[in-house]
Every structure is written in C-alpha cells, then in structure tokens.
Amino acid sequence: MQADGTTHAVLRSVGLTEDRIAACAPLTGGTFNTVSRVTLTDGSEQVVKTPPPAAPGTLLGYERDLLVNETTFYNYAKGSAPVPRVLHSELDATAPTGPYVIMSACPGRPWSEFAPGSLPAEEERRLREDLGRIVARLHAVTHPAGFGYPSLAGGPLVPAWRQAFTAMTDAVLADADTYRARLPRPAAGVRALLAAASPVLDDVTRPALVHFDLWQGNLLVDGGPGARSIGGIVDGERMFWGDPVADFVSLALFGDMEKDEDFLAGYADGSGRPVVFDASVRLRLALYRCYLYLIMLVETVPRRAPQEDRDWAWTHVAPQLESALADVGSALRARD
C-alpha cells in the first residue's frame, strides 16, 4: 500500500488494516483535498478524502469545513443521482485523524479525460440529455432550514436567498482584499454592482440542492461505446442550498447555457417544465458567474499557484468576470 500518513491513519481508524488493503493510490485532478482510491482484498473500492491543514492564509472564507458540504450533498442526493455512498466520516477538525470522508467509488472516468471529438456526437448529445434529467432531480431536493452552505462557513442558514448570496459574495470579495488578488475591477466597485442587482434574488424562494462544480472533471462516464452513461457525480464539497440556476454556470463553464439544447431538453423532461431564460434568470445567472469567476481568480493567491496558473486565470477567467459584470450592469440599466 502507498498512502500518505494521514490517509493511512484514517484507514486504520475505521478498521482497514494493512492485511485488508490490496492497493492505495492517490487520485489526481483535484485542487484542494487529498484524495486516494483504496482497493480492498475483496475487490471492492473506496475513496478517502482529507482536507489540507487549515493554516492561516491558505484558505478562502467559504473553504472552511468543506467536507461537511460534501457529505451533505451525497446524503441528500442519494436516490436522485449516481453519487458515492458515505461509508465513514469524521467532520471534527480536532479528532486525532483530523476530518475525513470515506465513500464508495463510482464507476467510470471523468468526462474531461475524453479527447474532444472522441465521443460520437449522438452519444455526447444523449449523455448531455441524461445529465439534464439527473440535475433536474437534484434540484428537486430542498432543505427546510434555509439557504447557504451546510458547513456554516458563511454563517447560519437563512430564510432569504438574497441574504445568503450577499454573504457569500461579500466573503470572497473580503478574501480578494485580504490576499490582494488581482481583479479586472476594484473589489469595492464589484461589491456595489452586485448589491444593486441583489433584489432579483428575492425571486428565489425555495432552497434547492446546488452542486456548483458540475464541470466535466466531476462527471464520471461509464460503459463502452454506444452504451455509455453517467456513472457518478463527485466532488460535492462546494454545494450549497440555493438557486438551481447557479448550477448552470459550471455546466456551461465559459459557454452559453442557453445553447445547450440537449441538456435543457433533459432538464425539462426531468423537472416537468422547460427552463425559461427570462430577465430574472439571465440576471441571476450573471451574478452566479461573477461569484464563480471571483473564486477562481482569488483562490490562486492563498494556494500559491504557479505563475503559469495565475497567468492562465488572468487570461481566461478575468475576461469572463468582466463579461459577467457587464451583463449585470446592462440588466440593471434595462430595468431602470
């Protein structure tokens, strides 16, 4: 077995001793937690996830206790989507092992690992439609306690989405100030623009289960040619209870969700009604694009990202943030 010391301690804490483990290998592709795939001698597979040390100056405000979010997502999503089963978890940072989650391994490999054009167009369209149905079922899941992060990193769950999302954006903008992150506009101006648009958030009255990181790296595709399916939705650590429209940002990262006809057809089938991109939905979508792109820019500083990664973010993400901010401004002027 090859595992870091923390993973080894976690496995021992749940009774998985050396004689029961056939292999243990790190999984790459993530940018935050340490993740390992464990193969047991009976042939079953599990995934162990542990967070990095919560040292001052290394985390964004919302990144505290992310495993609380992840376990919440899987527990609420089961039955609605192909997600891992939580087998063991420890969410107390003061525990001897530190926090961790051990989950079942979903079949398949990340959709992002398929080379562009390698999937037949018909199969790609069918997968997008299937994904739409799955996401619609996820969005049907709600929580009576209110809106926000289950980890309570941004404060307690609240009854109004405007209050929750304002706290979320204020937190990442405070991080931008703290870490002196490079943004295309001053943080104060961004904060004022988002506040001016915030009344539209009152259109959201039901806290839906939102993954908020549904890019293709977190979508597993299983099966052979002609019979592929969505084998798993993973990495639910950034979930929150909020507006389902927010999930459309990562589902069409740097793209236009309104043009994804196959996904939207599946979503309409799964939810029983089509998505109508009216003025409210478009403005809210622009706000959520701002939030995600702010996170992507600011997080490069505390993570001490290599210069090439910072350059990539500035070249690719900063223009997307500026475009989203411009869309917010245009929508506000149209409402005047």
N, C-alpha and C positions, 0 to 999 in steps of 0.2 A: 504493500500500500504506500502511495505517495500522497501525503496531505500535509498542510501546514499545521503548526502546533495547535491553533485554535480549533480547526476542523477535527483534528484527532481527539481533542478534549471533549468536543461536542458529541462525537460518535460514542465515546466511552460513557458519557453521562447518560445515554439512553440505552446502554447495554450492548452496543455494537462493538464488540471486542475484535481484536485482530483476526481471530480464527473464523469469524463470520464474514469478513470482508475480502472479496476477491480482487478488487481494484478500486482505486480512488484517484480521480484526475480532475484538475481544475478546468472549469468552463470559461472560455474567453468571450469577449464581445461586450461584456458589461463595463460600466464606467464608475461604479460606486461600490457595490458589495463584493465580497469574495464568495465565489460560487464553485462548488465541487460536485461532480457526479460520482456516486458511490454504487458499485456493483457488489451485491451480496453473493455468497456462495450458493444460494438457492436460485440465482439467476435474476432476481428482482433488482430494480434500480431505484435509487433515491437521490434527491438533490439537497445539498446542505448549503445554506446561505448565512453568512455572518457579515455584520457591518464593519466598516473601518473604525478605528478609535475616534471617539468624538472629541478630538483635541480642539482647543480654541483656535479659531482662524482657519479651520479646514472644512466647515460645513456651511451651507446656506440655512437660513432660519427654518424653512419647511422640511429640511432633511433630518430633523431630529425624530428618532423612533420610527423610521420608515418601515421597519418590519411589522409594526402594528398595522399600518396601512395594508401591507401585503397579505398578512393573514386574514384581515377583514375582507379584502377583495375575494380571496379564494373561498372563504367560508360562505359569503353571500352569493357568489357566482355559481357555486356548485349546483348542478341541476339545470342551469341556464346556458352554460358554456363549457367547452372542454378545458378545464383548468386543473392544476395539480391539487391533490388532496393533502391537507396539512396533517402530517403524521405526528410530529412533535414540535413544540415551540417553547421558547423562553424569551420573554419580552422585557424582563427586568435587567437593566444595564448593570446592576450591582451583583447579579448572580455570578458564581465562581467561573462559569464558562463565558459570561457575557451573553448578550442576546443572540438568538439564532432561530432559524426555522428549518425544519426538515420536512420535505414534501415528496410526494410521488413524482416520478419522472414521466412527462408526457411523451408520446411517440412523435417522431418526425424531426425535421431540422428547420432552422429559421428560413423563412421565405426569402430573406435578404441574401441567402447564400446561393440562390438560383441565379445564374447569369441572366442578364436582360435578354429576353427573347428565347430563353431555353425552354420555357413552358409554352405549349401550344396556345394560341390566342383563345381558342374556345375553352380550354381548361382554365386559363387565367380568368376569363370572364365568369366561369362557373364558381371558381374559388372566391372571387370578389362578391358574387351574389350570396354565396353561403355565409361569408363573413358578415354581410349586411344583416342577414337573419339572426346570426349569433349576437351581434352588437345590439340589435333591437331588443332581444330577450334580456340582455344585461341591463339595458336602460329601463326595463320594466320593473327592476328591483329597486326598492326605495327603503328609506330609513326614517322612522318616526321622530328621532331625536333632533333632526335638523341638518343644516348644511355645514360643510367644512371637511377638514382632514380628520380621520379617526384617531390619528396619533395625538391630536390636540396641539400640534406644533404651532398652529396659528391662533390658539385659544380654543375655548369650548365650542361645540356645535351650536349653531344659532338658527333661529327660525326664518331668517331672511337671507336669500342668496346674495343680495346686494351687499349686505354687511359682511358675509363670509368672503366673497370675492375681493372686496375692497381690502380686507385684512391680508389676503393672500398677495395681492399686488403691492400693497404698502410694504410687506415684509421683503419681497425681492428687491424693491427699489431701495429700501434701507440697506440691504446687502450690497447693492451697487455702490451706495455712498461709502459704506464701511470698507469695501475692498477696492474702491476707486476704479471700478470696472469701466471700460471704455464703451460708451453708448453713442448712437448716432444723434441723440438729443440729450440735453441735460435732464437728470432724473426729476428735478422739480417740475419741469415742463411736461414730462410724461405723466407724472402723478396728477397734475391739474387736468390734463386732457382726459385721462381715464375717469377721474372724478366727475367731470362734466357729462360723460356718457353713462355713468353708473345708473341713472334712473331706469334705463332699459332692462336692467337685471331684475327689476320687480315683475317682469313678465314671467319669470320662472318661479313657480310656487311649489313644485314637488322635487325633493332631493333624490336624484337618480344616482345609480352606481356608475361612476365615470372612471375608466381606467387611466386615461390621459397620456398613455405612452404606447399607442397601438401602431407604431411603425412596424415594418415588416420583420425587423430583427426580433420582435417579441411575439410573432405569429409563427407557429410551427406547422409545417406542411408534411403530411404523412401519406404513404401509399406510393404506388408506381404509376407510370404514365397511363392516363385515361381514367385512373381511379383515385386520384389524389383528393385529400380532404384536409380541413383544418384540424390538426391533431392536438393543438394546445394553444392557449393564450397564457403567457407567462409574464413575470416581472410586473406584478401589480402594486409595487411599492409606492407609486406616485398617485394612486387612486384618491378620489375624494367623493363626497356626496354633493352633487351639484347639477348643473345644467347639462343634459345629454349632448347638446350641440358642441360642448367643449371637446368631445372625443373626435369630432370631425377634423380638428387641427392636425393631430398626428396621423390620422388615417389618410390624409392628403398632404403630408408634410411638404411644404414649398410648392404645393399644387393647388388646384381649384376643385373643391369637393363637389361643386355643382355639376362638374363634367363627369363624375364617376357614376355613370348611368347604371352599371351592373350592381355596384354596392347599394346604391339608392333603391334599386328595384327590390333587392333582397331585404333591405331595411323596411321598405313599405310593406312587403309581404309578412315580415316578422312582427311588425308593430300594428298592422291593420290599417295604416294610413300613410300617405306619402309625406315626405319632408317638403314643406313649403318654405322656400327661401325668400321670405318677405323682409321688410326693412328691419324688423326686430331681430330676426335670426341672423341677418348679414352683419348687423352692428355687433351683436353678441359674439359672433364668430371672429370678427376683427379684434375684439377685446381679448379673446382667449388666444388668438395668435400672438398678440402683444405679450401676454403672460408667458407663453412657452418660449418665445424668442428672447425675452428678457432673461429667463432662467438659463438658456443655452449660452448667452453671452457672459452673464455674471459668473456662472459656475467655473469658467476656465481659470479664474483667479485663485480662489481658495484651493482648487485641485492642483494648482501649479502645472497646468497643462503645458506641454512643449510649445515652443514658439510657432511651429508649423500648424498646430491645432488652433492656436489663438488666431493665426493669420487666416485659417480656413473659416473660423467663426466670423471674423470680421468681413471676409469676402462674401460669404454665403448667407449668414444669418442676419447681419446688421441691415442689409438692404431689405430683407423680408420684414424686419421690425419696422423699418421706416415706411414700408408699403402699408403695413397694418395700421400704423399710427395715422398715415394719410387717409386711409379708409375710414377710420374713426372720425377724423376731422371733417371729411366730406359728408359723412352721415349726419353729423351734428348740424352742419350748415344746411343740409336739406330739410332738417326738422324745424329750422328757425322760420 
